Amino acid sequence: MKLLASDVVTLAEKVGFKNKFHLVGHDIGAVVGWTTATLYPNLLKSWTADWPAYLWALDNDPTQKEKGSYVHLFQHKFILRFRHYRALRKLWQCFPQYNINAYLNTRGAS
C-alpha cells in the first residue's frame, strides 16, 4: 500500500499537481487513498472515500461481496506469494509482459 500511495503522489505530480490536489477513492482505491492521506496529508486539499457505501454493499449484496473479495488479497503479502501472484497476473493480462515481469522482479516474485 505504501508503494501504491507513492504512485498516487507521483502521478499527481506528473499530471501537473505540484502542490495540493483533491483525492477520491472507491473500492481498492479507497484503501490506497486512506494510505495516501495518512502518509501525505500535506499534499491533499481534500480526501473523499466511498468506503461506507462499499462496506454496506459487502455486508448486504452477495454480488458485490464476490466482486470485492479481491481487495483482501492485496493486504496480505503471504497470500499473494502463496498463489504466485495469480490474482495480479489475471488483473494485468492486458499489460505487456515485460511490465509485469519488472514489477514482480522488484518483489522477488517472478
Contacts in CASP RR format, 6 or more apart in sequence:
PFRMAT RR
TARGET T0000
AUTHOR 0000-0000-0000
METHOD contacts of the structure
MODEL  1
MKLLASDVVTLAEKVGFKNKFHLVGHDIGAVVGWTTATLYPNLLKSWTAD
WPAYLWALDNDPTQKEKGSYVHLFQHKFILRFRHYRALRKLWQCFPQYNI
NAYLNTRGAS
1 31 0 8 1.000
1 32 0 8 1.000
1 35 0 8 1.000
1 74 0 8 1.000
1 75 0 8 1.000
2 35 0 8 1.000
2 39 0 8 1.000
4 32 0 8 1.000
4 35 0 8 1.000
4 36 0 8 1.000
5 32 0 8 1.000
5 33 0 8 1.000
5 35 0 8 1.000
5 36 0 8 1.000
5 38 0 8 1.000
5 39 0 8 1.000
5 40 0 8 1.000
6 39 0 8 1.000
8 23 0 8 1.000
8 32 0 8 1.000
8 33 0 8 1.000
8 36 0 8 1.000
9 36 0 8 1.000
9 40 0 8 1.000
9 43 0 8 1.000
12 21 0 8 1.000
12 43 0 8 1.000
19 43 0 8 1.000
20 42 0 8 1.000
20 43 0 8 1.000
20 44 0 8 1.000
20 45 0 8 1.000
21 43 0 8 1.000
21 44 0 8 1.000
21 45 0 8 1.000
22 44 0 8 1.000
22 45 0 8 1.000
22 46 0 8 1.000
22 47 0 8 1.000
22 48 0 8 1.000
23 33 0 8 1.000
23 36 0 8 1.000
23 37 0 8 1.000
23 44 0 8 1.000
23 46 0 8 1.000
23 47 0 8 1.000
23 48 0 8 1.000
24 47 0 8 1.000
24 48 0 8 1.000
24 49 0 8 1.000
24 50 0 8 1.000
25 32 0 8 1.000
25 33 0 8 1.000
25 48 0 8 1.000
25 49 0 8 1.000
25 50 0 8 1.000
26 49 0 8 1.000
26 50 0 8 1.000
26 54 0 8 1.000
27 50 0 8 1.000
27 54 0 8 1.000
27 68 0 8 1.000
27 71 0 8 1.000
28 70 0 8 1.000
28 71 0 8 1.000
28 74 0 8 1.000
30 49 0 8 1.000
30 50 0 8 1.000
30 51 0 8 1.000
30 54 0 8 1.000
31 71 0 8 1.000
31 74 0 8 1.000
31 75 0 8 1.000
33 47 0 8 1.000
33 49 0 8 1.000
34 47 0 8 1.000
34 49 0 8 1.000
34 51 0 8 1.000
36 44 0 8 1.000
36 47 0 8 1.000
37 44 0 8 1.000
37 47 0 8 1.000
54 64 0 8 1.000
57 64 0 8 1.000
57 65 0 8 1.000
58 64 0 8 1.000
58 65 0 8 1.000
58 68 0 8 1.000
59 65 0 8 1.000
70 87 0 8 1.000
70 91 0 8 1.000
72 79 0 8 1.000
73 79 0 8 1.000
73 80 0 8 1.000
73 83 0 8 1.000
73 87 0 8 1.000
74 80 0 8 1.000
80 87 0 8 1.000
80 88 0 8 1.000
80 109 0 8 1.000
81 109 0 8 1.000
84 109 0 8 1.000
85 104 0 8 1.000
85 109 0 8 1.000
88 104 0 8 1.000
89 100 0 8 1.000
92 99 0 8 1.000
92 100 0 8 1.000
101 110 0 8 1.000
104 110 0 8 1.000
END
